[in-house]
Amino acid sequence: MPKKLLIALGIIIIMIIFSGIVWWQKFLIKKPAEKLKIYHIGLLQMSSPVNENIKGFKMGMEELGYKEGVNIRYTYRNAEGDLKKLEQYAQELVSLKPDLIFVNTSPATAAIKKATEGTGIPVVFSMVADPVRAGFVASIKSSGNNLTGTSCAYIDIAPKRLALLKEINPAIKKVLIFYRPEDLSGGPATEEILKAAPGIGVEVVAVPISKKEDIKNYLDKLKPGEIDAIMDPADAMVNSALTEWGIEKAKELKVPLMMLGRLECEKGALACFGVDYVDLGKQSALIANQILRGIAPSDIPIEMPRKFFFAINLKTAKAIGLEIPERVLSKADLIIE
């Protein structure tokens, strides 16, 4: 082999080896590890009775690959029915500039909507009875802003809840309902209940309130025989107050109490019928995942609930001397014994 060819071949071999070393150093040895994205999610709720909705949201996020303490962290605030704290907590969460805020109930959504205006922070709401009627979004197909989420449809199912209460105890004639006229869920739901009451065969005693303590004061004065049942119309403040004071008062008066979620029933309410809090939270997580992947909230339609939940507490039924019809028990998703 000619000497010049050998030299040329040697040079080529050296160049290949040198290039391999450079590539090794650049792409394997010296390449920095990619930094793991840790998402920051703000969580805001009106009161503890809807805890399972937050739980469902976090469960859904984990199922989608967002592991708390690994690639996602949460900042949680609970106003416990206090509207002033709700506004304060909304401002606090916005000041932290999270990647997204998850909020449940209409009062909390109203506070977050106001606090996030102009910030660009995306919001996923849940447990909102009618987001269009409440003015949170422009339409079901497109919010036209930084919000999207899931509805609980509580205005639509309000008459059905009253009818179910009557079915639980056909002897019911007079039902007590507390509501805030300005509430974007309980107010319209109470209107629907009042419309449906004559056809169901009951009289509704609708008592307007402005704060939780109004409910306690009214309950303290109630005497046996004045009402036959109590029902939460789907007002977050009313729900909080009835959980705190109404459950025991209903047992004292020996009347049925119809609430919304599993937690209230486990605490002693006779019955609950409403959206499945956990499932709606998981459904909301699917929407949050779309936003974290780059889709704008206004491009994600508002979703209706996939599942409703009905529970009966037989311990409470026994305590108030009520026998629940078998046809009602057959409908229950949960029977507490």
N, C-alpha and C positions, 0 to 999 in steps of 0.2 A: 504494500500500500504506500503510495507516494507520501513523502514527509509532510507536504502542505495539506493533504487531505486529513492526515492524522491530527495535525495542529487544529484544523478547522473543526474536526469532530470533537476534540478535547474542549475547545472553546464553547461549543454548543452544549456539551454535557455540564460544564461548569455553570453556564448561564441557567440551565434548567434547575440545577441544584440550588443556585442562589435565589431563583424565583420562588422555588418551593419553600425555602427558609423564610423569605419575606412574607409570603402568603400565610405561613404558619404563625408567624409573630403577629401579623395584622388581624387575622380573622379568628385564630384560636387562642393564642396566648394573651394578646393584649386587648381583645375585644371585651368591652365592659358588659356586665350582665344587664339585661333589660330590666328597668325599674318596674315593679308590679304596681299597677294602678289600684289605688285604694279609694273607693267611692265613699262619699260622705252624704248620708241621708238624714234629713230632719224628719222627726215624727211628732205630730201634734194631734191631740184629741181633747174633746170637750169634757169627758168624764169616764170613770172606770168601768161602767157597765158595758162599754164597747171595747174593752181590752182585747177580746178575742179577735176583733178585726185587725188590730195591730199585730197580734200573734200570727194570724193567718198570712198577713203581708210578709212578715219576716220568714215564715215557713216557705212561702212561695218563692221568695228571693233566694233562699238557700237551695231549694230544688232547682233553681235556674243557674246555680254555680256561684252565688254570692255568699261567701262564708264570713260570718261576723268575726272580726279580729284578724282576718287574713286579707281579704280584698274589699271589705265593706265595713263601715262603722256607722253607728246610729247615735243621734242626739235626740233624746225623748223628752217631751213636755206634756203634762196632763193638768188641765185647768180645774178639774173636779167640779164642774158646773159653774165656775166663777167667770163671768164675762170679762171683767177687768183683767184678770190673770190671763185669759185667753188672748186678749190683744197684746199684753206684755210679752207673752211667750212667742207669739207670732213674730213680733219685732226682733226678739232675741235670736230666733232661728234664722231669720233673714240676714241678720248681721253677721252670722257665721259663714255665709255664702256657700251653702251646701250644693252638691251636684243636683239634688232633687229634694222636694219636700212631699211627704205623704201625710195626708190629713183626713180625718173622718168626722162626719156630721156636718150639717149645714152651718151652724154658728162658727165652728172652727174653720170651715172652708171660706166663709165670708171674711174672717179675720186675716187669713193667709192671702186671699185674693187682694185685699187692700194693701197688705204689707209688702207683697211682691211686685206690685205695679211698677213698671219701668226697670226692674232689676234683671229680667230675663231668666230668673230661676224657674225651672219647670216644676209644676205642681200636679200631683196625682191625688184626686179626692176619692172618698168612698163614703158609704152610708149617707148619701145626699138624696133626698126624696125626689126632687124635680130640679135639676141643675139649670134648665132653661127658664123655668118660671121664677127661680131664685135670682136670675140674672148673672149666674156664674159663667155661662157659656152662651154663644150666639145660637147654636143649634146642636142637635144630637150628632150630626155628621161632622161638624167642625166647630170647635170652641171659639176660634178667631182670636185666641190669646194664649197665655202660657199655661192654661189649665186643661186637664182632661181627667177621665176617671170612670167610676162605676156608680150607678144609681141603686138605691135600695127599694125604690118604688112604693114607699110607705103611704103616699097619698092614694095611690091606686088601690092598694089592698086594705085600706082603713075600714071600709064597710064590711069586707070579708072577716076582718078580725072581730068586729062587733057581732056579726052573725054567729061566729064560732063561739064567742062568749055566751050567747043566748043558747046555743046548742049544748054547751057544757052544763048549763043550769037553766032549763026552760022556764023556771019560776021567776027569773029575773024580770023586773019591771022598770027599775030606775038605776041608771048607770052614771057614776060620777067621773067626770073627765076634767083634768086641769090642763090649761094650755096658755101659751103666750100668743096673742093675736099677731104680733110682728114676727114670730118665728116662721122660717121659710119651709118648715116641715110640719110641725105640730099645728100651726094655724090653718093651713089648707086641709090637712087631714081631719081636723075637727069639723070643718065645714062639710066635708064629705060624710062624716059620721052623723052629723045632724040631719043631713038630707036623707040618709038611709034608715035612720032610727024608726020612723013610723012604719015603714014596710016590714021591719024586723020585729016590731011589736014591743019596743022599749022607749022609755023617756030618757033623754040624756040631760044631765045636769052639768052644763059646761061652765066651768069657773075660770075666768081669766086671771092670770098671775103675772108678776113682773120679776120676782126673785124666788129662790128656793124656799126661803123662810115663810113665804105666803102659804105654801102648801102645808108646812108643818102646823102653822097657826090654824088653818082650816081643819086639818085632820084632828087636832087636839080637841076641837069643839064638837066633832061628829059623835052622834049617839046611835046605839043599835036601833035598826029599823028605819033610819032616815034614808039610807040608800041600800041597794041590793048587790052592787058590784062596783069595782073601780077599774078603770082602764087607762093605760098610757097611750095617748094618741100618736106618739112618735116625736116627742119633743125632748131633746137631749137634757135640758134642765129638769123637766118633769121626771124623766127617767131616773136621773141622779137622785132627786128628792124622794121618789117613791121607793127606790132601792134602800135609801137611808132610813126613811120613816114609814112609808106606806105598807111595806110587807108585814110588819108587826101589827100595824093598825088594822089591816084587813083581817088578820087572824083574830084580833081582839073583837072586831065587829062580826066575825064569822061570815064574811062575804068573800066571793071570788075576786082575785086581782089578776087582770090580764096585762102582761108585760110583753117585751119584744124578744129578749135573748135568753140563751141558755143559762147565763150566769145568774140572772134575776130569779129564774125558776129554781136553780140549785140553792139559792139563798132563801127560798120559801114562798115565792109567788106561786099561785095555784097553776097558772098556765102562761106560756109565751108562744107567740106566733109572729114570725117575721123572717127577714132574710137570714140565711146561714152566714153569720159573721166571719167565720174562719174561711169559708169558701170564697166569699166576696173579697176578703183580704188577698187570697191567692190569685184571684182573677185580676185584682188591681196590680199585683206584682208583675204579671205578664205585660201590663201596659207600661209599668216603670222600666222594665227591661228594654222595651222598644225605644224609650226615650234615652236611656243610657247608651244605646247603640247608635244614636244619632237622629232618630226620627223626632220631628217637632210635635209638641202636644196638640197643636191645631190640626195636624194631619192624622190624628188618631181619634176615631169616633167614640162617643160616650157609650158605655156598655150597660145593659140591663142585667140584673142578677141571674145566675144560672140555677140557684137552688134556694128553697125556703125551708124553714125549720119550725117544727111544732113539738112542744114538750108539755107534759102534765106532771105535777108533783102530787102523788097520792098521799104522802105524809101530810101535806097541807090540806088535802081534801078531807082526810080523816079528822084533822084538827078542827075544821069548820063544820063538820057533820054533813059533808056532801058526798053523794055517790055519783061517780062519773059514769055516764052511759057507755056501754061497750062499743057502740058505733063511733064514739069520740076517741076512745082509747085505741081503736084499730087504726086511726089516722096518725097517731103520734109517732114521731121519730125517736123520742126519748120518753120513758116513763120512770120517774123517780119514786122508788119505794122505800 
